[in-house]
Amino acid sequence: MMEGDFWHLWWVWLAAALALAILETLAPGFIFLGFAAGAALTALVVLLPWKLGIAALLAVFAVLSLVSWLLLRRLFRTPDDQTRVIREDINK
């Protein structure tokens, strides 16, 4: 196995997804969850019989992570996403 061939192993991407999901529990806020979903979906892409280079795999990971993050943000947003604005000084 040559150096850099580990990117073409599906279990490496799943291990990365698991590590990112665990990291999400340490830093909540849906920051790493999109990356974890992107890595898991990239593992499925690696299972396909396509021969993608490292640059293409990283591009697929980036696009899938962005789409996953946008979907998760839309799915888990608060229903009343409004900020309370106080216009008067409460110390008067």
C-alpha positions, 0 to 999 in steps of 0.5 A: 500500500502506497502512502496516501492510499488510506484515503481510498478506504471507506473505514477511514472516512467512517472513523473520521466521521466517528471522531468528528461526531465525538468532537461535536459532543465536546464542542456543541453547536452543530459545528462538527456534526456537518463534517461528520455527516460529510465524512460518513457520506464520503465513505459511501462515495468511496464504496462506489466503483469510481476511481477518484483522486485525493483532490476529488475526494476532498472536494466531495467531502467539502461539498457533502459537509456543506450540504449536510451542515445547511440541512442540519441547521435548517432542521434543528433551528429554533422555531422563533428565531427572533432576537429580543431588542431592548431600546430603552435603558433599564437603569432609568 
